[in-house]
């Protein structure tokens, strides 16, 4: 079994190929061509941690994957990263373990950022005045990097709770060539930006519906587990187009779940990103529409980026 | 992360400690102190293979485990073993991967055999006239080895379909010191033995109720997935005491599931091995009782034997 570490993966992965593979994965998933067993989850309440195991097999693929990702939120106080994880790649023809990708959670972060890139390419307004991000962490940074190829806009408005984190994000985004505006009021992001990415682990809505301007696109990636929420359910209901990665999963959690439970939207209003990529449903149809992509993370993304990482190394 | 191969595990594991750990695991499981997310399963129909992912965390443990096991039944024709697999051990205090046990499925076989040992110790008749086994493969051999410490009986009657496999088993069991009788009729096992272990992947009942003698104990380990069956449901219903590893799991598959579905037994008749070990339910109460232990394999066994394997190596 081949063992690959994070540095090797980061140095060699072909991100354009990864985008293509993830798109193929979304399409296959929406066509019912992916085996995705129920996500396994653990809660380590005493240690303020959790773990999830996501596994997938895309029919026709030579491999399948089992991904383990952990989040232990007191780790930074011990000098460790909060997130860790790895991906196992096994042969779908003889069951033998082929590779262990010790990516420490990096592939999960990257496949999430690439899904944001795909969402923005499909649904962002033709003219982006400013990009907005909720959050200043790793995902907020990777999302911004991945927007570089899909918009010419180089202005970003970033919301965070801590001035120090905002200043750190400013330095990061400046180095990418952005004009950076920081704020501690989420309202300023909604009022100034028309391509917004929400990346926080918040458990209360941060963005009110009334703040958001017509024509805005929102990609929400933070609410990846039950109880998490970044958007006012009224904002979800106000969106003209709601796209999710997995209807089955977004019924249970994600931004859409809160609006469904409140009776503000119906499941029939939801479309899957795989169906949008495959041309079976339409995306944005006018400059004034508000579009929302709610991404909870589907195991087929893990399978496809892991395969791409391996192919990029060989 | 420590990487350990099968040879190291087999050479160093302390099996008496493993029995103790597995017993602790069964007790904790029946006390509701183990997080066992739903088993993930894949079917690779084109390749005649399957995979399951079993994960567990026993409260209070410093670690948790994710086990991947595969079965690809055309592998022998390619010069490969049918079964493969590995176990990941992660820290329950910070989420970091601690060890990868590349046991190629050996730990799963062994924890199953040790559960058979525990079952026989708890429920076998006081005087074992002969041990019977259905099946001649790896599990039938490991079960026989693990009965050595719990019974003085050194006579075995083994059923198999192939004379070559039976002769191979004979050589194996002779080397362990057994008087070996082989047969191609399951009836002979039931008529001659009063401690029977069923280890085949059969999908039809092999043992009829009327053949089995009063006082017999049966441990059934073959039916570990939907559709598998080794015992006549009437035999399950005839048993005076039915013990399972997990009531939740045995409702879905295992010998007991067939008898439940046929309405021949009620769930209230079932007891868990963890409750028996903990003294909350009784086992055999007379020499004439037929006792049955139905083992489908619970993830806490994997967690506990993996921990034991690591402790034995350090």
Interface residues (C-beta under 8 A of the other chain):
Chain A: X1 X3 X35 X37 X38 X40 X41 X42 X43 X44 X47 X49 X51 X53 X55 X57 X64 X66 X68 X70 X71 X72 X75 X78 X80 X83 X84 X86 X88 X90 X92 X93 X94 X95 X96 X97 X100 X102
Chain B: X1 X3 X35 X37 X38 X40 X41 X42 X43 X44 X47 X49 X51 X53 X55 X57 X64 X66 X68 X70 X71 X72 X75 X78 X80 X83 X84 X86 X88 X90 X92 X93 X94 X95 X96 X97 X100 X102
